[in-house]
Every structure is written in structure tokens, then in C-alpha cells.
Amino acid sequence: MPSFQEISCDQLNRLIGTANCPVLIDVRIDEDFDADPRLIPGSRRQDFRDQSWIDSFQGESAVIICHRGKKLSHGVAALLRHRGVPADVLEGGFEAWTDQGLPAIPASTLPQRDAKGRTVWVTRSRPKIDRIACPWLIRRFVDPNAVFLFVAPAEVEAVADRFKAAPFDIDADILWSHRGELCTFDIMVEEFGLGTEPMKRLATIVRGADTGRPELAPEVPGLVAASLGLSRTYTDDLQQLDAGMVLYDAFYRWCRDATGETHNWPTNKKGA
């Protein structure tokens, strides 16, 4: 059982991927990080010796992660609380997380961050399925503050070069795009080490919708219909992404928590 001001790995795992997940701050020392250069999904590293970043989390709540959940994370959490930021410690730290076999993202897969510490991504404008699903995955599991640039298809690679953005879901020989029968969402799930059973289930639905294979899952036509409806509702790609975040939140929670649940019109009539 976690003690006061601690959160267990199981509790945190239930929050990751949801809209109400706290800010996750990894304060492991370089030696511990170099020994296992992966990150708990959605977390970002901060140097505990430089406290200038603390005020940037005003209005948020935080979970602090160190190697074993001892003095380093407890001290940083206390500093955050002193500055008015509610903060808990991950019980057992990063070591306990990995000992339980929970997903961790290789730091080498992350693009470089901009001056504000955000990853920047670029893709074709007028998204439909993959180009909404992938940003959802990134914002919920990789970088909550990620920036997405939607530009004319012919300009994606040039914009990527000029603005140091990671291109994705374009017809080019790049890391983040289709491979064989797999769509870009599949590739991100694999490369980021996020292949949990719920995520694999969601990836199958996205793949079926994005590649025109409704036979892959019964939910595929529903995702296609909702996605095309969103693309007709919004002319602004970023507004469409905001709406799509809610859509994929719902699909993910169904994949994780409700696949065995059914719904039918309740009948209370006698003899019904």
C-alpha cells in the first residue's frame, strides 16, 4: 500500500492515457537514467538541482518519479507543494514500474524538443483517421504538450526540416509512416513500446479504419463514420484534433475497460 503522498504503480497506470492524468516528472539522476534510458509514458525529465521549472506547473498536479521513490522524489514533491503545486511520489519509483512489466518509452525514439520543452510534429492537412489517432497517442502517452503542424502535403518535409519537426504519416521513407499492412498508429505503438492489450485492440480498429479493412474489427465502421463526420464538421485541423481527442479517449477507454459490456433498451414490462 502506498503511504501518504505516494501513488502506486497500478494507480498511476490507470491514469496514464486519460485526460485527467497529472503531470509526470522524472527526476532520476543521469547515472540511473543512463542505466535504463526509458521513460514512463507521458513523463518528462527535469533536473532536480535546477528548480526554475517548478513554477511552470502552477495550476497542475504532479507525480514525481525517481529511481526507487526515495529521498530524491520526496524532496522534489515537497518543493512543488511548497510552491503550491499538489505533488505525489511514485511508490517504488521507476524501478518498481519496470519490475511490474509496465510500458516504458525508449528515450531514443523521441524527437528533439523545442525551446519550451515540447516535441514538434508535422503532417498533411485535412486529417481523417491516422493523422488524428497518432496525435492523440502522442499527447496522451508521449508528450502532453506536443505541437502539431498541419500543412500542405507538398510542404511537409520542407517544414519538418526548417522547423525541426518530426514528419509523420506521409508517403516517404521515414520512421513514422505506414509499413506494409501496418498504419502509422501501429508503428508508433510498436516503436514507443506501448503494446499493451488495450492499445493493441485500439490499433487494430485504427488500422482497419485507416486502410479500408472493416473485417479487422466490428468497431471499424463506427470509427470511420465518426472520423469522416468530424472532418466535415471542422474546417480547422486543430479544432478537429481537439474534438478527435475526445473521440479516441472514448475508444481507448472502451478497449481498456468496457469490451465485455453491452447495452440494450431496458424492459420492465411484465412478460417482456
C-alpha positions in Angstrom: 0.0 0.0 0.0 1.4 3.4 -0.9 1.9 5.7 2.1 0.5 9.3 2.4 1.6 11.5 -0.5 2.5 8.4 -2.6 0.7 6.8 -5.6 1.1 3.1 -6.6 2.2 1.9 -10.0 -1.2 0.4 -10.5 -3.0 3.6 -9.7 -0.7 5.7 -12.0 -1.1 3.2 -14.8 -4.9 3.7 -14.6 -4.4 7.4 -15.0 -1.9 7.4 -17.9 -3.7 7.8 -21.2 -6.6 9.7 -19.7 -7.4 13.4 -19.9 -7.0 13.9 -16.1 -3.6 12.4 -15.8 -1.3 14.5 -13.6 2.0 15.9 -14.9 4.6 13.2 -14.7 8.1 14.5 -13.8 11.2 12.2 -14.0 14.0 13.4 -11.7 16.3 10.4 -11.9 20.0 11.3 -11.8 21.9 10.9 -15.0 23.6 7.7 -13.8 20.3 5.9 -13.2 18.7 7.2 -16.4 21.7 6.1 -18.5 21.4 2.6 -17.0 17.8 2.4 -18.4 17.1 5.3 -20.8 13.4 4.9 -20.9 10.5 7.0 -19.6 7.2 6.2 -18.1 4.6 7.1 -20.7 3.8 10.8 -20.7 6.7 11.8 -18.4 9.5 14.2 -19.0 12.8 14.6 -17.3 13.7 17.6 -15.2 17.0 18.4 -13.4 16.1 18.4 -9.6 19.1 20.7 -9.0 17.6 23.5 -11.2 14.3 24.5 -9.7 13.4 27.2 -12.2 11.0 24.8 -13.9 8.8 24.3 -10.9 6.6 27.4 -11.4 5.8 26.3 -14.9 3.5 23.7 -13.3 1.3 26.1 -11.5 -2.3 25.0 -11.7 -1.4 21.4 -12.3 -0.9 18.4 -10.1 2.2 16.2 -10.4 3.6 12.8 -9.8 7.4 12.8 -9.2 9.4 9.8 -10.3 13.0 8.9 -9.2 14.8 5.6 -9.4 13.3 4.0 -6.2 10.8 6.5 -4.9 13.1 7.6 -2.0 14.6 10.9 -0.9 15.0 12.5 -4.3 11.4 12.3 -5.4 10.1 13.0 -1.9 12.2 16.1 -1.7 11.2 17.4 -5.2 7.5 16.7 -4.4 7.8 18.7 -1.2 9.3 21.6 -3.1 6.5 21.6 -5.5 3.9 21.5 -2.7 5.8 24.4 -1.1 5.2 26.3 -4.3 1.5 25.5 -4.4 1.6 22.5 -6.8 0.0 19.4 -5.4 2.5 16.6 -5.8 2.8 12.9 -5.0 5.6 10.4 -5.4 5.5 7.2 -7.4 5.8 4.4 -4.9 9.0 2.4 -5.6 9.9 4.8 -8.4 10.9 3.8 -12.0 12.4 0.6 -10.8 9.1 -0.6 -9.4 7.3 0.4 -12.6 9.6 -1.7 -14.8 9.7 -4.6 -12.3 5.9 -4.9 -12.9 6.5 -5.0 -16.7 4.6 -1.8 -17.3 5.2 0.1 -20.6 8.2 2.4 -20.9 9.2 4.6 -23.8 12.8 4.5 -25.2 14.1 8.0 -24.9 15.9 7.5 -28.3 12.5 7.4 -30.1 11.6 10.9 -29.0 12.2 13.8 -31.4 14.2 16.8 -30.1 12.3 19.3 -28.1 11.9 23.0 -28.8 12.9 25.9 -26.6 9.8 25.3 -24.5 10.5 21.6 -24.0 7.8 20.4 -26.4 8.1 17.9 -29.2 7.0 19.2 -32.6 5.4 17.1 -35.3 4.2 17.8 -38.8 1.9 16.1 -41.2 -0.5 16.6 -44.1 -3.5 18.9 -43.6 -7.1 17.7 -43.6 -6.6 14.7 -41.4 -9.1 11.8 -41.3 -8.0 8.8 -39.1 -4.3 8.1 -38.7 -3.4 11.8 -38.5 -5.8 12.2 -35.6 -5.1 8.9 -33.9 -1.3 9.5 -33.9 -1.5 13.0 -32.2 -3.9 11.5 -29.7 -1.4 8.8 -28.9 1.4 11.3 -28.6 -0.5 13.7 -26.4 -1.8 11.0 -24.1 1.3 8.8 -23.8 4.4 10.5 -25.1 4.3 14.3 -24.7 1.2 16.0 -23.3 2.4 19.4 -24.7 3.3 18.2 -28.2 2.8 20.7 -31.0 1.2 19.5 -34.3 1.6 21.3 -37.6 -0.8 20.5 -40.4 0.5 21.8 -43.7 0.0 21.3 -47.5 1.2 17.7 -48.4 3.9 19.0 -50.7 5.4 21.1 -47.9 5.6 18.6 -45.1 9.2 17.6 -45.5 10.5 21.1 -46.0 8.5 22.3 -43.0 10.0 19.4 -41.0 13.5 20.5 -41.9 13.0 24.2 -41.3 11.1 23.9 -38.0 12.9 20.8 -36.7 9.7 18.9 -36.6 9.2 15.1 -36.8 7.2 14.3 -40.0 4.6 11.5 -39.8 2.0 9.7 -41.9 3.4 10.8 -45.3 4.3 8.8 -48.4 8.0 8.9 -47.8 10.8 6.7 -46.4 10.6 8.0 -42.8 10.2 6.3 -39.4 6.7 7.4 -38.6 4.7 6.2 -41.5 3.0 3.1 -42.9 4.9 -0.2 -43.2 3.4 -2.9 -45.2 -0.1 -3.6 -43.8 0.6 -1.5 -40.7 -0.6 2.1 -40.4 1.4 4.9 -38.7 -0.5 4.4 -35.5 0.7 0.7 -35.4 4.2 1.9 -35.9 4.0 4.4 -33.1 2.6 1.9 -30.7 5.4 -0.5 -31.5 8.3 2.0 -31.5 7.2 3.7 -28.3 6.8 0.3 -26.5 3.1 0.9 -25.8 1.9 -2.5 -26.9 -0.5 -3.3 -24.1 -3.5 -5.4 -24.8 -5.9 -2.4 -24.8 -3.6 -0.5 -27.1 -3.3 -3.4 -29.5 -7.0 -3.7 -29.6 -7.3 0.0 -30.4 -4.5 -0.3 -33.0 -6.5 -3.0 -34.8 -9.5 -0.7 -35.0 -7.5 2.2 -36.3 -5.7 0.1 -38.9 -9.0 -1.3 -40.2 -10.4 2.2 -40.4 -7.4 3.8 -42.0 -6.7 1.1 -44.5 -10.2 0.2 -45.6 -10.4 -3.2 -43.9 -13.7 -3.3 -41.9 -13.3 -7.0 -41.4 -10.5 -6.5 -38.9 -12.9 -5.5 -36.0 -16.6 -4.8 -35.7 -15.9 -1.3 -34.4 -14.1 -0.2 -37.6 -17.2 1.2 -39.4 -18.1 3.2 -36.3 -14.6 4.9 -36.2 -14.8 5.6 -39.9 -18.2 7.2 -39.6 -17.2 9.3 -36.6 -13.9 10.4 -38.2 -15.4 11.4 -41.5 -18.2 13.2 -39.6 -15.5 15.2 -37.7 -13.7 16.1 -40.9 -16.9 17.5 -42.3 -17.8 19.4 -39.1 -14.5 21.2 -38.7 -12.6 23.2 -41.3 -9.8 24.0 -38.9 -7.5 21.0 -38.4 -6.6 21.9 -34.8 -10.2 22.2 -33.8 -10.8 18.8 -35.4 -7.9 17.4 -33.4 -9.4 18.8 -30.2 -12.7 17.0 -31.0 -10.8 13.9 -32.0 -9.0 13.7 -28.7 -12.4 13.1 -27.0 -13.3 10.5 -29.6 -10.1 8.5 -29.1 -10.3 8.9 -25.3 -13.7 7.1 -25.6 -12.4 4.4 -27.9 -9.4 3.8 -25.7 -11.5 3.5 -22.5 -13.8 1.1 -24.3 -10.7 -1.0 -25.3 -9.4 -0.9 -21.8 -12.4 -1.1 -19.6 -15.6 -2.0 -21.4 -15.1 -4.6 -24.2 -17.3 -7.1 -22.3 -20.0 -4.6 -21.6 -23.2 -4.5 -23.6 -26.2 -2.2 -23.7 -29.8 -2.8 -24.5 -33.0 -1.0 -24.0 -34.3 -1.9 -20.5 -37.6 -3.6 -20.5 -39.6 -3.7 -17.2 -42.9 -4.8 -18.7 -44.3 -8.0 -17.3 -43.9 -10.8 -19.8 -41.3 -8.9 -21.8 
